[in-house]
Amino acid sequence: MPQDLKYQEAIYWLECKGINMAAKLNPILHNLQQSISGENKRSDHPDFATSAELKAKEWSGMRKNSITARFEFWVAGEIRKELDVAVVDADYMALERAHVELFGIHSRNHN
């Protein structure tokens, strides 16, 4: 026996409400719902920006590029220095030396 349109709409509404309520309780469902609805947005953090976006913003700072496995030091939208993660792992002071060289910033423990 065919169901009438109002019944189908009521079932659909309940299913949607159920998904919405479950999504609020479960972060995985919430993220899925945001992805499906187009509400999920990429972070504005520099680690998630493209090089072109950082260049356009004339961004300055350091970021770890997980794709290239390098630390990038940006000054006014240009990469001025890069360090391999392996270099930093072997010499933890390499990051501080780069900060001093490019930005004149010393750590608190600097003698």
QUIWOCOR-V322239 format. One record per pair of residues at least 6 apart in sequence whose ideal C-beta (glycine too) atoms are under 6 Angstrom apart, sorted by the first residue. I is the first residue (numbers start at 1). J is the second residue. Records with the same first field share a line. If there is no record, write none. Layout:
# QUIWOCOR-V322239
I: J  J
This chain:
# QUIWOCOR-V322239
22: 29
23: 29  30  33
34: 40
42: 48
46: 63
47: 63
54: 74
55: 77
58: 76  77
59: 74
60: 74  75  76
61: 74
62: 73
63: 72
64: 71
65: 72
69: 85
70: 82  84
71: 83
72: 79  82
73: 80  81  98  102
80: 102
81: 98
83: 94
87: 94
88: 94  95
96: 107
99: 105
100: 106
